[in-house]
Amino acid sequence: MTNQLDPTILKISVRTATGAHREHLLDLGIGKRNSILERMHSKMATIEECLGTGSPIALANPAITYNGSHVESVEYEVTGLSLIAAEVREAMADSRRAVGFGRPRANEPEGGRG
């Protein structure tokens, strides 16, 4: 049986313009659903802001700093055994915003990727 004390992990998959692909694991900790969601949204907002401005994106596990203008896409997945992890996954699926995002290729029109 799982409980709220099981860890919830945010897996961040980054693909660069050179085709490199890496996955980073961020422990969102334990606790109440709202605090886990707050930590997750904070990290996602920071990444999106860096992508928008082309600023460096520092991620851990493994520790890598990406050039924000060279990142092609970032995808998120919540994993873990906790009931909260299941609720967060459900909230992400129900949101209107896509779970992952990227930039259109130079020859691809805006909105051309799903």
C-alpha positions as CSV (number, residue, x, y, z in Angstrom):
1,M,0.0,0.0,0.0
2,T,1.2,3.5,-0.8
3,N,0.9,6.6,1.2
4,Q,1.7,10.3,1.2
5,L,5.2,9.6,2.5
6,D,6.3,7.9,-0.7
7,P,8.4,10.2,-2.9
8,T,7.1,11.8,-6.0
9,I,9.5,12.3,-8.8
10,L,9.3,14.7,-11.7
11,K,11.1,13.3,-14.8
12,I,12.3,16.0,-17.2
13,S,13.3,14.9,-20.7
14,V,15.3,17.4,-22.7
15,R,16.1,17.1,-26.4
16,T,18.5,19.6,-27.9
17,A,18.8,20.9,-31.4
18,T,21.8,18.6,-31.9
19,G,19.6,15.6,-31.2
20,A,21.0,14.9,-27.8
21,H,18.4,13.5,-25.3
22,R,18.8,13.4,-21.6
23,E,16.5,12.7,-18.7
24,H,16.7,14.4,-15.3
25,L,15.0,13.3,-12.1
26,L,13.8,15.9,-9.6
27,D,12.6,14.7,-6.3
28,L,9.4,16.7,-5.5
29,G,9.6,15.5,-1.9
30,I,6.9,14.2,0.3
31,G,4.0,16.0,1.8
32,K,0.6,17.4,0.8
33,R,-0.5,17.4,-2.8
34,N,-0.6,21.2,-3.0
35,S,3.0,21.6,-1.9
36,I,4.2,19.0,-4.4
37,L,2.2,20.7,-7.2
38,E,3.7,24.0,-6.2
39,R,7.2,22.7,-6.4
40,M,6.5,21.1,-9.7
41,H,4.9,24.2,-11.2
42,S,7.7,26.4,-10.0
43,K,10.3,24.2,-11.7
44,M,8.3,24.0,-14.9
45,A,7.8,27.8,-15.0
46,T,11.5,28.4,-14.5
47,I,12.3,26.1,-17.4
48,E,9.7,27.7,-19.7
49,E,11.0,31.2,-18.8
50,C,14.6,30.2,-19.7
51,L,13.4,28.7,-23.0
52,G,11.5,31.9,-23.8
53,T,14.5,34.1,-23.2
54,G,17.2,31.7,-24.3
55,S,18.8,31.8,-20.8
56,P,20.8,28.9,-19.4
57,I,18.8,26.0,-17.9
58,A,20.5,24.3,-15.0
59,L,19.1,20.8,-14.2
60,A,20.4,18.2,-11.8
61,N,20.5,14.4,-11.8
62,P,22.7,14.5,-14.0
63,A,23.9,18.0,-13.5
64,I,23.9,19.8,-16.9
65,T,23.4,23.4,-17.9
66,Y,21.7,23.8,-21.3
67,N,21.7,26.8,-23.6
68,G,18.0,27.7,-23.6
69,S,18.1,28.7,-27.2
70,H,19.5,25.2,-28.2
71,V,16.8,23.2,-26.5
72,E,14.3,21.8,-29.0
73,S,11.8,20.2,-26.5
74,V,11.2,19.5,-22.9
75,E,8.7,16.9,-21.6
76,Y,7.5,16.2,-18.1
77,E,6.4,13.0,-16.4
78,V,5.5,12.5,-12.8
79,T,6.4,9.1,-11.3
80,G,6.3,7.6,-7.9
81,L,4.4,5.2,-5.8
82,S,2.4,7.7,-3.8
83,L,-1.3,8.4,-4.2
84,I,-0.3,12.0,-4.6
85,A,1.8,11.1,-7.6
86,A,-1.3,9.5,-9.2
87,E,-3.3,12.7,-8.4
88,V,-0.6,14.9,-9.9
89,R,-0.4,12.8,-13.1
90,E,-4.2,13.0,-13.4
91,A,-4.1,16.8,-12.9
92,M,-1.4,17.1,-15.6
93,A,-3.5,15.0,-18.0
94,D,-6.6,17.1,-17.3
95,S,-4.9,20.4,-17.8
96,R,-5.4,22.4,-21.0
97,R,-1.7,22.9,-21.3
98,A,0.4,20.2,-23.0
99,V,2.5,18.1,-20.6
100,G,5.5,18.6,-22.9
101,F,6.4,21.4,-25.2
102,G,8.9,22.3,-27.9
103,R,9.7,24.8,-30.6
104,P,8.7,24.3,-34.3
105,R,11.5,23.5,-36.6
106,A,12.6,26.3,-38.9
107,N,10.6,25.0,-41.9
108,E,7.6,24.0,-39.8
109,P,4.7,26.4,-39.3
110,E,3.6,27.4,-35.8
111,G,1.3,24.9,-34.2
112,G,2.5,22.2,-36.6
113,R,3.7,19.9,-33.9
114,G,1.5,18.0,-31.5
